[in-house]
Amino acid sequence: MPTPLIIIITLFILNWIIRVLIRKNPENKSLIKVSFLISFSMIAYTIYYFIFSSNS
């Protein structure tokens, strides 16, 4: 399994764990920020990997 795929899957699983914790405690704003940051970094890394790795 290639390393970028492992990174994306790990971020995806971590994000779902945090979303379960948010569902148990919806008032926790720091968990919501961390979930948003993980989602954004996962999207950004996926775009970066597919655009910039194909050019090299």
Backbone bond lengths (Angstrom), bond angles and torsions (degrees), N, CA, C in turn:
res aa  C-N    CA-C-N  psi(-1)  N-CA   C-N-CA  omega(-1)  CA-C   N-CA-C  phi
1 M - - - 1.454 - - 1.532 108.52 -
2 P 1.325 118.00 127.65 1.467 119.51 -178.29 1.531 112.14 -67.98
3 T 1.314 115.69 151.54 1.466 122.20 -176.51 1.528 113.18 -59.18
4 P 1.344 120.90 -44.61 1.475 118.33 179.28 1.520 113.15 -59.76
5 L 1.312 116.83 -35.24 1.455 119.75 178.08 1.525 111.23 -66.60
6 I 1.320 117.54 -37.84 1.465 121.82 176.94 1.527 110.02 -63.66
7 I 1.338 117.25 -41.35 1.465 121.19 179.77 1.521 110.64 -64.12
8 I 1.323 117.41 -44.40 1.468 121.13 -178.50 1.528 110.47 -66.11
9 I 1.323 118.01 -42.58 1.471 121.31 179.42 1.523 110.81 -65.44
10 T 1.343 117.15 -40.19 1.461 120.68 178.79 1.521 111.09 -63.56
11 L 1.332 117.03 -43.40 1.468 120.03 177.74 1.526 110.96 -63.94
12 F 1.326 116.91 -38.60 1.462 121.17 179.71 1.527 111.20 -63.27
13 I 1.331 116.58 -46.36 1.467 120.54 179.79 1.520 111.24 -65.82
14 L 1.337 116.49 -41.96 1.460 120.70 178.29 1.526 111.03 -62.12
15 N 1.321 116.58 -38.64 1.461 120.35 178.80 1.526 111.50 -65.61
16 W 1.322 117.77 -38.92 1.461 119.53 178.57 1.516 111.70 -68.82
17 I 1.334 117.74 -35.00 1.471 120.43 176.07 1.526 109.94 -63.00
18 I 1.337 116.18 -43.05 1.468 119.79 179.32 1.517 110.83 -66.78
19 R 1.335 117.75 -36.29 1.472 119.86 178.25 1.527 111.46 -65.90
20 V 1.329 118.11 -33.96 1.471 120.56 175.20 1.523 109.41 -65.41
21 L 1.341 117.17 -41.28 1.463 120.24 177.72 1.528 111.48 -65.59
22 I 1.339 117.30 -35.69 1.468 120.79 177.00 1.532 109.61 -66.04
23 R 1.317 117.11 -38.93 1.464 120.12 179.41 1.531 110.90 -63.93
24 K 1.334 117.34 -33.15 1.465 120.43 177.73 1.524 111.50 -75.90
25 N 1.344 117.28 -31.20 1.456 121.28 -178.07 1.529 109.06 -137.24
26 P 1.339 118.56 81.07 1.471 120.91 -173.88 1.527 114.43 -70.44
27 E 1.335 118.69 -12.15 1.465 120.41 -179.78 1.524 112.84 -83.07
28 N 1.330 118.01 -7.98 1.459 121.15 -176.07 1.533 109.74 -79.30
29 K 1.327 116.15 101.33 1.467 120.94 -174.98 1.526 111.92 -73.53
30 S 1.338 117.80 -28.24 1.468 119.16 -179.20 1.526 110.72 -68.92
31 L 1.324 118.39 -35.17 1.469 120.80 176.53 1.517 110.94 -66.06
32 I 1.330 116.92 -37.42 1.464 120.27 178.37 1.524 109.93 -65.10
33 K 1.330 117.26 -40.38 1.466 121.00 178.38 1.521 111.30 -65.73
34 V 1.329 117.30 -40.78 1.470 120.99 178.99 1.526 110.08 -65.50
35 S 1.335 117.31 -40.83 1.462 121.16 178.52 1.521 110.73 -63.24
36 F 1.323 117.03 -42.15 1.457 120.63 177.62 1.524 111.10 -64.37
37 L 1.320 116.37 -41.21 1.467 120.75 179.56 1.526 111.33 -64.58
38 I 1.324 117.44 -41.10 1.464 120.88 178.27 1.529 110.17 -66.23
39 S 1.327 117.36 -42.40 1.463 120.09 178.88 1.521 110.99 -62.51
40 F 1.322 116.48 -44.65 1.460 120.58 179.96 1.529 111.28 -64.39
41 S 1.347 116.89 -42.26 1.466 118.98 -179.31 1.524 111.15 -68.66
42 M 1.329 117.67 -33.30 1.458 120.80 178.34 1.534 110.20 -66.55
43 I 1.318 117.00 -43.30 1.469 121.01 178.37 1.523 110.14 -66.23
44 A 1.329 116.35 -45.06 1.469 120.37 -178.43 1.532 110.95 -63.95
45 Y 1.325 117.30 -41.37 1.470 120.15 -179.76 1.528 110.90 -67.48
46 T 1.323 116.86 -38.65 1.465 120.17 178.42 1.523 110.80 -63.62
47 I 1.333 116.86 -45.90 1.461 120.25 177.87 1.520 110.49 -63.18
48 Y 1.326 117.17 -44.40 1.463 121.26 179.40 1.525 110.83 -59.87
49 Y 1.329 116.54 -44.76 1.462 120.07 -176.49 1.526 111.07 -65.27
50 F 1.333 117.57 -45.61 1.458 119.28 -175.80 1.522 113.13 -74.58
51 I 1.338 117.79 -30.39 1.471 119.34 -179.44 1.517 111.41 -83.08
52 F 1.337 117.09 -47.72 1.451 119.34 -171.86 1.528 114.32 -87.94
53 S 1.332 117.66 -22.39 1.460 117.59 178.19 1.525 112.04 -79.80
54 S 1.320 117.03 -23.62 1.462 119.22 179.58 1.537 111.53 -78.15
55 N 1.330 117.26 -19.99 1.466 120.41 179.60 1.518 112.68 -80.19
56 S 1.317 118.52 -20.11 1.459 119.76 -176.79 1.508 113.38 -91.92
